[in-house]
């Protein structure tokens, strides 16, 4: 495929996504197209942003709520713009990646440990328990990046998320809590 055509497609997708209110869900497609462009420094930028930043592992309360995940599990939040990004590793950012129902990796873009830049052998991380409210907030943002598959261990919690993120779900499900929109 000629480079000009690749660039034209990438620019068209960028413009369409910016105008779309469901921008974050379509960012996965955009990033796939971007990978096909000849940008040798792209991976290096991601490594510097992700590996050079401090990592934390958040643990849910023992009795839940628990983290959800999806077919598009990680996302970034930036400052106070109120948007959820598929991948945006420009400072400042917080990247959330649920790794199990009870654990979530969080990468803080404003805190550096320079493991990658210093070519260190080991990555250290902090861990700690978070509140139920924070688990719910992380899950609600995670919901914005789902393509077609939501994964959770708690049916009751899934039904609550379905109602919160789709107010019409309660009416259309006729009281069934196991059916999701």
Secondary structure, DSSP 8 states (H G I E B T S, - for coil): --HHHHHHHHHHHHHHHHH-TTHHHHHHHHHHHHHTS--TTHHHHHHHHHHTEEEEEEE--TT-----EESS-EEEE-TTS--EESS--SSS-EEEEE-SSSEEEEEEEEEE--TTTTT-S---EEEEE--HHHHHHHHHHHGGG-SS-EE-S-HHHHHHHHHHH-TTHHHHTTT-SS---
